Structure formats: structure tokens, C-alpha cells
Amino acid sequence: MGDNYQLVYTDNGKEVSEEMMNKKDALCIKLVDIFVQELNGTLDVEAKNGNNKFTVHFPIN
């Protein structure tokens, strides 16, 4: 397997629910999903105690 980049974004705004991530109807979730697809990457989301952590893993081309 080749090398990968990892982009991590965290915030302490409104906690992202699992339902919101699955529905993908919020604009911010749609934009992140498109970004990840364009990079041929994957997205991990952690949301707890009012903190959100988005980790995008994508290959180095």
C-alpha cells in the first residue's frame, strides 16, 4: 500500500450526530463528502462532549 496524507479538522461547535452523517442532507456534510470523493479518500468522524473531529485519509498521487 502506498503513502497517504491525513487531514484532521476539529471544532467545538454543535456536535455532529450519526444521523446527520448518514442522511448527508446538511450542506456542510455534502461539501465534505464531495471533497473526500474527489480525493479518493475516506472520512472518519468522532463527535463527543460537544467536540467534533473529522479525519480525511487520502492517497498521495
C-alpha positions as CSV (number, residue, x, y, z in Angstrom):
1,M,0.0,0.0,0.0
2,G,1.3,3.5,-0.9
3,D,1.7,6.5,1.3
4,N,-1.3,8.6,2.5
5,Y,-2.0,12.0,3.7
6,Q,-4.1,12.7,6.7
7,L,-6.1,15.9,7.2
8,V,-7.6,16.5,10.6
9,Y,-10.1,19.2,11.4
10,T,-11.6,19.7,14.9
11,D,-14.1,22.1,16.3
12,N,-16.2,22.7,19.4
13,G,-19.4,23.7,17.6
14,K,-22.7,21.8,17.5
15,E,-22.0,18.1,17.9
16,V,-22.4,16.2,14.6
17,S,-24.9,13.4,15.1
18,E,-24.6,10.0,13.5
19,E,-28.0,10.6,11.9
20,M,-26.7,13.8,10.2
21,M,-23.7,12.0,8.8
22,N,-25.9,9.2,7.4
23,K,-28.5,11.4,5.9
24,K,-25.9,13.8,4.3
25,D,-28.6,16.4,3.9
26,A,-26.7,19.3,5.6
27,L,-24.7,21.5,3.2
28,C,-21.5,21.1,5.2
29,I,-21.7,17.3,5.2
30,K,-22.4,17.4,1.4
31,L,-19.4,19.5,0.8
32,V,-17.1,17.4,2.9
33,D,-18.4,14.2,1.2
34,I,-17.7,15.7,-2.2
35,F,-14.2,16.8,-1.1
36,V,-13.4,13.3,0.2
37,Q,-14.7,11.6,-3.0
38,E,-12.6,13.9,-5.2
39,L,-9.5,12.9,-3.2
40,N,-10.4,9.2,-3.5
41,G,-10.2,9.2,0.3
42,T,-12.1,8.1,3.4
43,L,-13.6,10.1,6.2
44,D,-13.7,9.3,9.9
45,V,-15.8,11.3,12.2
46,E,-15.7,11.4,16.0
47,A,-18.2,13.5,17.9
48,K,-18.4,13.6,21.7
49,N,-18.8,16.0,24.5
50,G,-19.5,18.9,22.1
51,N,-16.3,18.3,20.1
52,N,-16.1,17.1,16.5
53,K,-13.1,15.6,14.8
54,F,-13.1,15.0,11.1
55,T,-10.2,12.9,9.7
56,V,-9.7,12.6,5.9
57,H,-7.3,10.0,4.7
58,F,-6.3,10.2,1.0
59,P,-3.6,8.8,-1.2
60,I,-0.5,10.6,-2.4
61,N,-0.6,10.8,-6.2
